[in-house]
Amino acid sequence: MAKKKNELWRYWGIAAFIIAIAGWLTADIGPVGIAVLSAFSFLWFLFQAPVPCGALNRGDVEQCRNNGRGVLRGCHIRHHQWQKLKALVLRRRWRQISSELFPNATTALASMGAILALASSVTGLVQSLTG
């Protein structure tokens, strides 16, 4: 039973995202609550969501197929762990990072979730400051 609870706990970011979306639809949570839930969900998508690693293997020929943690983090291989985040910082690699964020359906869904969570968080923050 404890293992199943741990398996479900790995997906806490999706639960936060769903509650934030429900908050937009019902207006029960308020803009600050929506902004906080969306921010937590955004961080989960970037750094904890279970997705394929997708980092380039030596020789830049094919992508790593190990299980990764988050859209910007890689797998257990030290060289892969922050390869995508480093590519975001270097301007000349932006074109490459856009293709790495959407290589397959799983990573594309996590990337879109992160983008939507960021937009929701910013919108909730702006609404709380102006209203």
Stockholm file with secondary structure:
# STOCKHOLM 1.0

chainA/1-131         MAKKKNELWRYWGIAAFIIAIAGWLTADIGPVGIAVLSAFSFLWFLFQAPVPCGALNRGDVEQCRNNGRGVLRGCHIRHHQWQKLKALVLRRRWRQISSELFPNATTALASMGAILALASSVTGLVQSLTG
#=GR chainA/1-131 SS CHHHHHHHHTTHHHHHHHHHHHHHHHCCSCHHHHHHHHHHHHHHHHHTSEEECCCBCTTSSSBCCSEEESSSCCCSSGGGTTHHHHHHHSGGGHHHHHHHHSSSHHHHHHHHHHHHHHHHHHHHHHHHHHC
#=GC SS_cons         CHHHHHHHHTTHHHHHHHHHHHHHHHCCSCHHHHHHHHHHHHHHHHHTSEEECCCBCTTSSSBCCSEEESSSCCCSSGGGTTHHHHHHHSGGGHHHHHHHHSSSHHHHHHHHHHHHHHHHHHHHHHHHHHC
//
